[in-house]
Amino acid sequence: ASYPFGRLKTLLKHTKILYQGKKYNIGALIDTLVEMAQLARQNGLLALEEKANEIDDMFFKQGIMLIVDATEPEEVRNLLESDVDAMLTRHEDCIGIYQLMEAKAPAFGMIGTLVGLVNMLKGMNLEGEGGAGDIGPAMATALITTFYGCVLAHLIFAPIAAKLKVRNDE
């Protein structure tokens, strides 16, 4: 309820991000930049356009195309930094979803426990059927919800949030 449905739809895409390796090879990117700088010195900025079309990374490609279009360096920097800021905000929102679920899951587990205890007490009849012999199984059912809340929080949601943060930092 804390997030719009459109943002929640992206949760399945995060699974791919969690299991992929490092997306960027910084050394290879630097080598490509050096190669492009040499190409631009030898053949001019327009020669970079063909090379830019070979690049898969849209952010990198956008930066090269801005340079080819003779955009002022400060404007290129501002546009690319703006894109990075927007990306970071989007990633932080997604990480926040998992952090919120981590924080709330144990509370929902406790709510389940309380509902289970109320039902256990409601069904308890010390004088006839449903006496003290029914307390054990009913209590077990009530407490399992707390277990589920803690497992979801600490073994699912917290690690996902941490891993997404690592991927964002990369």
N, C-alpha and C positions, 0 to 999 in steps of 0.2 A: 504494500500500500504506500510505501515511501517513495517509490519510483514510478514513472510513467511506463505503460506496457511496452512502448517502443524500445525503451532502454533494456527492459527485461528480456526482450526477444533475442538480444545479443549474447545471452549467457551461454548458449550452445556453441557459439563461435569461439568462446574462450577455451574450450576443451582442446581445440587445435593448437592454440597458442601455448597451452600448458605443456604439450608433448613435443612440440617442435624444438629443434636445437637452436643455437644462436643463429639469428637471421643475418647478421652483418659480419663480414670479414673485414675489419678495419684496415688491415694491411693491403688487401686487394683493392679496397676503395682508394687508398692513398696512391697505390701504383697506377690506378686508372686516372686519377687526377693529374699525376705527374705526366703520364702519357698524353693526356688531353692538353695540358699546358704546353708541352713540346709541339704538339700538332698545331695549336693556335699560333705559336711563335713562327712556325715554319710556313703555314698556309693561311693564316688569318682566322678570325673568329667564326666565319661561316663554315669552315671545315669541321667545326665541332658539331654542326647540326646532324650530319650523317652518323657520326660516332654516338651522339645522344640518342638516336633512334634505336641503337643496339642495347641501350640500358633498360633493364626491367623495373628498377626502383623508381617509382613516379616522383618521389621527392627529389632525388638526385637528378633525374631527367629534367624536372621543372627548373631547377637551379641552372643547369647547363643551357637550357633553352632561353632563359632570361638573359644570360650572358651573351648568347648568340644574337639576341634581339637588341643588343647594345643598351640594356637597362643599366642605369647608374649603379655602381657597386653598393652604395648605401641602401638603395631601394631594394636590391636583390637581397641584401642581408635582412632588411626589415620584413620583407615578404616571407622569407624562409623561417625567420624567427617567429613570425606570427603563426605560420603553419605548425611549427614545433610546439608553440604554446597551446594551440587548439588541440593538438594531438595529446599533449600531456593532461589537459583538462578532461578530455574524453576518457583517457586511461584511468585517471584518478577517480572519475565517476564510477567506472566499472569495478575498480578495486574497492571503492566504498560500498558497493552493493554486497560484496562478499564479507566485508568487515561488519556491516550491519547485520547480515545473517549470522555471522559468528557471535555477535553480541546478543542477539535475540533468541537464538536456538535454545540455550539452556532455560530461558524464561518460559518459552513455549513448552519445554519438557516439564517444568514445574507446574504449569497450568494443567497439563495432562495428568500429572500425579494427583493434583487436587481434585480433579474431576473423578479420577479413579477411586480416591479415598472417600469422596462423598458417596459414590455408588456402592462402595464396600460397606460403609456405615449404614446406608439406607437398606441394604439387603440383610444386614445382621439382625438376627432375632435370637436373643439369649435363651428364650423359653421354649422354642420349638425348632423347626427346620431353619437352616441357614445360621447355625450357631457359630461358636468359636472355631470350628473345623474349617469354615470357609474363609477365615481371615488370611491364611497363608497364600493361597492362590490369588485371591483378590488383591492383596498387598503387592504380590509379585507383578501383577498386571499394571497396577498403579505406578510402581517404581520404574518399570521398563521405559516409560516415557521420559523420565529424567535421564536415563542412560542414553536414549536416542538423541535427546537434545545436546548432551555433552559430546557424544560421538560426532554428530553433525558439525558442531561448533569447532571442535579441536582437531578432528581428523579429516574433515572435508573442507569446510569454509575457510578456516585460518590458513591452511597450507595453500589453498587456491589463491587467496589474497596475497600471500607472501610471494608465490611464484609469479603472479601477474606483475607484482611490484618489481621483481628481478628482471622480468622481460621488458618492462617499461624502462628501467634504468639502462638496460642494454641498448 
